[in-house]
Amino acid sequence: MIALLDPQKMLEAAAEEVRTAVTSARSAQIDWARQSTRARAKLIGTLRPLLAEQATSMARITAALRDRPVAEKMTSEILPLLAAIRFLHTNAPRLLRTKRHARRGRPLWLGGHSFTVERKPFGVVLIVAPANYPLFLPAVQMLHALVAGNAVLIKPAESASPPIEHFVRQIIARSRIPSQLVQILPETPEAARQAVRYGIDKAIFTGSSENGRDFLAELAKQNTPSVMELSGADAVFVRADADVELASKAIAFGLRLNAGDTCMAPASVIVHEAVAAELSNRLEALGLATEGLFIVRDDAQALEVAALDDYGLGASIFSRDEAAAQSFARRLNTGFVTINDIIVPTADPRFPFGGTRGSGFGTTRGAEGLLEMTYPQAVATRRGRFLPHLNPAKAGDEDLFGAFVAAAHGRGLGARFRALRSLIRLSRNRGARS
């Protein structure tokens, strides 16, 4: 006889798997966080040669998921991941070091205080990974979280777990990074929701805006902070002075990369009327449809068209006038802008990546992405015994405080000098009443 599986027992077993993963990660994170950032960064750095040894095999595993060229995955996932490891190894200790503040810039009324600001890990970070870049995106987010002192749970996209599982179990496992720090969850959406319920400290979600909103509702029940890297509908702006050949080749590349399954793939082309015909001809020669071209008369109209879209992930501008292009870029409400290029510069590990509006919030990658994996803890230390604020207020103290405000922040040297004289007088009178 064929034994029938009990659906309820299957659900309970899956839930128990997630609960065990959360518990194991939290236990391992305690000792990991006690290590210095430099020590953690050094261990992250050891992954670079290990990945380099398996670069081609990792690219093959990733390419096989969607029948993509191995060379494409080598350049779009392996090389950026190697660069990110080097960035974290080199820069994490400096970016996460404790900052000490003494006298400079300290308010007068806090005399005697010194302050430190330390970056603290959240604890257990859940990464909900996408299907389109199943290695690079979750791996970079994982490494940022680890070097900051967190443990990590990774929920791969459905049918997209082999690359990140191989990276964790064949590359991280060969390092001295504790194996319990990184837990791979089942691919089901329910696994992510269960992890939230069992208790995580931060979530990083990469996916569609619709799924992101649903997941945010689950996070809100637990007051769990998050980074949401959501859908893009990126625009390409081709200005009147653009190199049209370059622009057309870039648009074709953006649509071809990863079979078009890239959140920053061009979704619309906004072109100046002076070069619209030439661009259309070149795109048609490359086998691309041109029905989606928005023809505009100037930059102002181009911005009006761009404002009709609710997403704000990225944009590309093509122009021979670099200063004008940069000025135009500053008027766009997007997280990343490339000038005379498309998509590829966003993989530079030094720079943050994230969207606005319908494309989400928060940041991954770069220094800002690393800081996202921590929260600041400020500690104020008081030296000396002069703490007048601990004493009960007296009649007339409001005049004393008013004179202090005018002396410290009043308009004009004359007015501030008169307020200082009043402050001295009021202070003496108050002392005489004590």
NUKOLKE-293679 format. One record per residue (C-alpha): residue in one letter; x, y, z. Coordinates in pm, whole numbers, padded with zeros to 5 digits, always signed. Each point is the difference from the previous one (the first is absolute). Layout:
BEGIN
aXYZ ...
//
This chain:
BEGIN
m+00000+00000+00000 i+00108+00359-00064 a+00015+00200+00321 l-00190+00327-00027 l+00171+00304+00145 d-00198+00191+00258 p-00010+00367-00118 q-00033+00126+00356 k+00303-00194+00112 m+00195+00132-00298 l-00087+00356+00098 e+00099-00065+00360 a+00332-00153-00110 a+00075+00301-00221 a-00085+00239+00282 e+00226-00191+00236 e+00283+00023-00255 v-00036+00379-00007 r-00022+00024+00379 t+00318-00207+00038 a+00180+00220-00255 v-00097+00318+00185 t+00110-00145+00334 s+00333-00126-00136 a+00078+00331-00171 r-00080+00201+00313 s+00219-00221+00216 a+00296+00026-00240 q-00039+00377-00036 i+00082+00069+00366 d+00361-00115-00027 w+00040+00135-00353 a-00098+00352+00112 r+00264-00009+00274 q+00276-00020-00260 s+00147+00326-00121 t-00111+00137-00335 r+00358-00040-00121 a-00004-00369+00087 r-00334-00051-00174 a+00115+00193-00306 k+00314-00213-00020 l-00210-00317-00004 i-00227+00146-00268 g+00313+00079-00202 t+00102-00367+00000 l-00305-00076-00215 r+00146+00182-00301 p+00262-00259-00102 l-00242-00280+00086 l-00261+00147-00235 a+00264+00072-00263 e+00091-00371-00006 q-00361-00092-00072 a-00095+00301-00210 t-00076-00192-00318 s-00192-00278+00173 m-00202+00256+00197 a-00078+00185-00323 r-00113-00324-00161 i-00232-00082+00291 t-00153+00347-00016 a-00027+00005-00380 a-00173-00340-00008 l-00303+00130+00191 r-00122+00204-00299 d+00213-00132-00281 r+00217+00313-00016 p+00356+00023-00135 v+00262-00089+00257 a+00206+00304-00099 e-00297+00227+00077 k-00031-00140+00351 m+00374+00028+00049 t-00014+00373-00071 s-00340+00082+00155 e+00022-00207+00321 i+00345-00147+00071 l+00220+00302-00072 p-00220+00247+00193 l-00012-00242+00294 l+00379-00029+00007 a+00027+00380-00007 a-00246+00026+00289 i+00205-00242+00210 r+00313+00208-00059 f-00187+00320+00088 l-00126-00138+00331 h+00335-00151+00095 t+00175+00331-00061 n-00255+00254+00120 a-00233-00154+00260 p+00229+00062+00303 r+00025+00370-00085 l-00369+00045-00083 l-00121-00175+00316 r+00254+00132+00248 t-00118+00168+00318 k-00001+00380-00028 r+00100+00210+00299 h-00116+00357+00053 a+00147+00229+00263 r-00003+00382+00011 r-00020+00105-00363 g-00356+00094-00092 r-00134-00089+00345 p-00280+00228+00129 l+00114+00223+00286 w-00266-00136+00231 l+00151-00349-00035 g+00342+00095+00127 g+00182-00296+00154 h-00168-00259-00224 s+00168-00223-00254 f-00182-00223-00243 t+00063-00317-00198 v-00211-00137-00284 e+00038-00370-00063 r-00154-00199-00285 k-00181-00302+00143 p-00124-00302-00199 f-00374-00057-00006 g+00033-00370+00075 v-00167-00235-00248 v-00059+00137-00350 l-00242-00167-00241 i+00081+00031-00371 v-00287-00072-00238 a+00178-00052-00331 p-00121+00047-00359 a+00011-00246-00288 n+00164+00223-00260 y+00343+00031+00168 p-00009-00296+00240 l+00367+00014+00101 f+00127+00358-00010 l-00287+00178+00175 p-00049-00227+00305 a+00374-00067+00033 v+00094+00368+00012 q-00275+00075+00250 m+00108-00300+00208 l+00365+00110+00008 h-00092+00354+00104 a-00212-00142+00281 l+00271-00241+00114 v+00285+00249+00010 a-00222+00230+00208 g-00041-00277+00260 n-00337-00148-00094 a-00112-00355-00069 v-00194-00059-00322 l-00303-00195-00118 i-00038-00025-00378 k-00334-00084-00160 p+00083-00070-00368 a-00250+00061-00275 e-00196-00305-00105 s+00211-00233-00220 a+00298+00235+00036 s+00187-00132+00303 p+00292-00197-00155 p+00243+00295-00049 i-00031+00146+00349 e-00012-00346+00160 h+00321-00094-00181 f+00165+00325+00109 v-00093-00057+00364 r+00071-00373+00018 q+00305-00024-00224 i+00175+00335+00040 i-00098+00147+00336 a+00026-00348+00152 r+00366-00015-00104 s+00076+00321+00189 r+00021+00053+00375 i-00334+00180+00006 p-00226-00195+00241 s-00235-00216-00206 q-00305+00072+00221 l+00016+00371-00082 v-00160-00049-00342 q-00320-00203-00026 i-00174-00084-00328 l-00378-00012+00037 p-00250-00186-00218 e-00090+00180-00323 t-00368+00049+00086 p-00137+00347+00082 e-00143-00147+00319 a+00356-00066+00124 a+00073+00374-00002 r-00321+00078+00185 q+00076-00268+00259 a+00348+00141+00055 v-00154+00341+00072 r-00240-00154+00250 y+00274-00195+00176 g+00196+00321+00045 i+00248+00169-00230 d+00159+00340+00053 k+00007+00139-00355 a-00114-00108-00346 i+00133+00073-00348 f-00254-00069-00271 t+00072+00005-00373 g-00294-00054-00231 s-00310+00155-00150 s-00177+00297+00153 e-00318-00207+00045 n+00176-00281+00189 g+00199+00256+00194 r-00313+00167+00131 d-00139-00336+00113 f+00323-00082+00180 l+00010+00344+00163 a-00340-00072+00152 e+00148-00309+00166 l+00300+00195+00125 a-00222+00275+00140 k-00165-00247+00238 q+00338-00051+00171 n+00137+00356-00046 t+00286-00151-00197 p+00213+00253-00195 s+00078-00073-00362 v+00166+00095-00325 m-00232-00038-00298 e+00164-00024-00342 l-00303-00012-00229 s-00103+00027-00363 g+00157+00239-00243 a-00132+00156-00319 d+00314+00182-00100 a+00001+00275-00260 v+00272+00074-00254 f+00035+00371-00087 v+00157+00077-00338 r+00071+00372-00016 a+00041+00206-00316 d+00378-00011+00021 a+00024-00376+00066 d+00224-00248-00177 v-00295-00183-00151 e+00200-00304-00106 l+00122-00044+00358 a-00350+00049+00138 s-00155-00258-00232 k+00269-00259+00079 a-00048+00060+00372 i-00379-00038-00023 a+00044-00326-00192 f+00244-00126+00263 g-00236+00091+00284 l-00287-00188-00161 r+00217-00301-00082 l+00179-00040+00335 n-00133-00298+00196 a-00270-00036-00269 g-00141+00335+00111 d-00063-00123+00353 t+00185+00281+00174 c-00174+00249+00225 m+00195+00282-00167 a-00075-00108-00357 p-00125+00296-00208 a-00379+00016+00016 s-00040+00324-00193 v+00211+00218-00229 i-00052+00375+00018 v+00173+00160-00298 h+00041+00357-00121 e-00180+00070-00326 a+00324+00105-00169 v+00142-00354+00016 a-00319-00207+00023 a+00002-00116-00363 e+00364-00104+00011 l-00046-00189+00326 s-00309-00176-00133 n+00187-00110-00314 r+00296-00131+00198 l-00222-00192+00243 e-00192-00156-00287 a+00330-00102-00161 l+00080-00181+00326 g-00331-00183-00017 l-00171+00199+00275 a-00354+00136-00004 t-00034+00378+00023 e-00367+00046+00086 g+00093+00092+00356 l+00204+00310-00086 f-00116+00321+00169 i+00104+00294-00219 v+00048+00329+00190 r+00100+00352-00093 d+00226+00077+00298 d+00123-00111+00344 a-00303+00147+00176 q-00240-00213-00201 a+00225-00303+00050 l-00031+00047+00376 e-00377+00030-00028 v-00017-00334-00181 a+00233-00161+00255 a-00220+00126+00286 l-00294-00204-00132 d+00173-00317+00119 d-00030-00104+00365 y+00334-00181+00017 g+00336+00146+00091 l+00272-00263-00024 g+00232+00126-00272 a+00036+00200-00319 s+00250+00044-00282 i+00088+00324-00178 f+00181+00031-00332 s+00158+00336-00076 r+00332+00139-00123 d-00034+00288+00248 e+00110-00156+00329 a-00085+00304+00214 a-00349+00027-00149 a-00057-00373+00045 q+00103+00017+00365 s-00229+00298+00054 f-00285-00197-00157 a+00084-00302+00217 r-00041+00206+00315 r-00359+00073-00099 l-00094-00367-00024 n-00163-00174+00295 t+00189-00329-00030 g+00254-00187+00210 f+00267-00046-00268 v+00074+00185-00324 t+00249-00102-00268 i+00127+00245-00260 n+00106-00140-00340 d-00026-00357+00131 i-00265-00235+00132 i-00042-00247+00292 v+00363-00116+00033 p+00130+00293+00214 t-00255-00088+00269 a+00211-00308+00082 d+00290+00213+00129 p+00025-00116+00364 r+00090+00346+00127 f-00339+00151-00071 p-00347-00042+00153 f-00292-00148-00184 g-00364+00055+00081 g-00318+00156-00128 t-00265+00252+00091 r-00381+00008-00022 g-00134-00322-00155 s+00352-00141-00023 g+00032-00028+00376 f+00220+00150+00267 g+00324-00063+00180 t+00339-00078-00146 t+00216-00297-00082 r+00369-00003-00102 g+00266+00262+00052 a+00070+00173+00329 e-00366+00091+00040 g-00107-00360-00052 l+00247-00115+00263 l-00132+00253+00251 e-00353-00128-00074 m+00106-00325+00166 t+00060+00180+00329 y-00164+00249+00230 p+00184+00283+00179 q+00043-00015+00377 a+00102+00333+00153 v+00159+00002+00347 a+00043+00326+00193 t+00252+00012+00285 r-00003+00285+00256 r+00320+00098+00176 g-00008+00229+00305 r-00280+00078+00242 f-00142+00319-00153 l-00349-00113-00104 p-00226+00299+00070 h-00291-00154-00189 l-00040-00252+00282 n-00096+00278+00243 p-00361+00123+00030 a-00084+00308-00206 k-00031+00334+00182 a-00211+00307-00058 g+00165+00218-00261 d+00188-00286-00169 e-00199+00063-00318 d+00169+00341-00024 l+00340-00165+00046 f-00071-00249-00279 g-00136+00276-00223 a+00319+00201+00045 f+00209-00309-00080 v-00199-00064-00321 a+00040+00361-00110 a+00375+00000+00078 a+00063-00326-00185 h-00238+00035-00294 g-00113+00362-00026 r+00030+00218-00307 g+00298+00234-00014 l+00306+00034+00221 g-00141+00299+00187 a-00317-00179+00103 r+00191-00313+00097 f+00247+00204+00209 r-00284+00172+00187 a-00162-00338+00062 l+00331-00133+00135 r+00020+00285+00250 s-00356-00073+00108 l+00085-00370+00032 i+00294+00075+00229 r-00213+00226+00217 l-00283-00249+00028 s+00243-00281+00080 r+00152+00202+00286 n-00342+00083+00138 r-00105-00362-00017 g+00317-00103+00184 a-00068+00255+00268 r-00350-00144+00050 s+00133-00357+00037 
//
